[in-house]
Amino acid sequence: PVHVPRAVFAVSLEESLSVAEIAGLPAIVFRSIQYLEAKKADQEEGIYRLSGSSAVIKALKDRFNNGKRFSECNMACNHSSVSIPLQRAMSTF
């Protein structure tokens, strides 16, 4: 079967849920929070204020749009690079 990417950013909540849903949340939201909790990001100050790497943010968005997860990410992910796409996704719902 051919994988057809479906956007998970700049779409409605309903559409995001239809792409991938975990525990009643859009997958982008669930996976981002899961990553941030695992990395103890709640102990860091300003994770939603600091800008992450543009290249990493774009790569993460591309991965999600292609159905991949952070656990498959071998990039230099950091708290801000993960929190920014989460924030952008949440702002469109």
C-alpha positions in Angstrom: 0.0 0.0 0.0 1.1 3.5 -0.8 1.3 5.9 2.2 -0.4 9.2 1.4 0.7 11.9 3.9 -2.0 13.9 5.6 -1.3 17.2 7.3 -1.6 17.4 11.0 -0.8 21.1 11.2 -3.2 24.0 10.3 -6.2 21.7 10.2 -9.3 21.4 12.4 -9.3 19.3 15.6 -11.7 16.9 13.9 -9.4 16.5 10.9 -6.3 16.0 13.1 -8.2 13.4 15.1 -9.1 11.6 11.9 -5.4 11.4 10.8 -4.2 9.8 14.1 -5.8 9.7 17.5 -4.3 8.4 20.8 -6.2 8.5 24.1 -8.7 10.9 22.6 -6.1 13.4 21.6 -4.6 14.2 18.2 -1.4 12.1 17.9 0.8 15.3 17.6 -0.5 16.5 20.9 -0.1 13.1 22.7 3.3 12.3 21.3 4.7 15.8 22.0 3.5 15.8 25.6 4.8 12.2 26.0 8.2 13.3 24.8 8.3 16.4 27.0 7.3 14.4 30.0 9.9 11.8 29.4 12.6 14.5 29.1 11.3 16.2 32.3 10.7 19.4 30.3 8.3 20.6 33.1 11.5 21.2 35.1 12.9 23.6 32.4 12.0 27.3 32.4 10.5 28.9 29.3 10.1 25.9 27.0 7.3 27.6 25.1 9.1 30.9 24.9 12.5 29.8 23.6 12.7 29.2 19.9 14.0 25.9 18.8 16.1 25.1 15.8 14.1 26.0 12.6 15.6 23.0 10.8 14.6 20.6 13.6 11.1 22.1 13.9 10.6 21.7 10.1 11.9 18.1 10.2 9.6 17.2 13.1 6.6 18.7 11.4 7.5 16.8 8.2 7.8 13.6 10.3 4.4 14.0 11.8 2.8 14.8 8.4 4.3 11.5 7.2 3.0 9.5 10.2 6.2 9.2 12.1 6.9 9.8 15.8 9.6 11.3 18.1 10.7 7.9 19.2 11.8 7.3 15.6 13.6 10.7 15.6 17.4 10.5 15.7 17.7 14.3 15.3 19.0 16.7 17.9 15.5 17.2 19.4 15.3 19.5 22.4 12.4 20.8 24.5 11.9 24.0 22.6 12.1 22.3 19.2 9.3 19.9 20.3 7.2 22.4 22.2 6.9 24.9 19.3 5.2 22.4 16.9 2.9 21.4 19.8 2.0 25.0 20.4 1.4 25.6 16.7 -0.8 22.6 16.4 -2.8 23.6 19.4 -3.3 27.1 18.1 -5.1 25.8 15.1 -7.7 23.7 16.9 
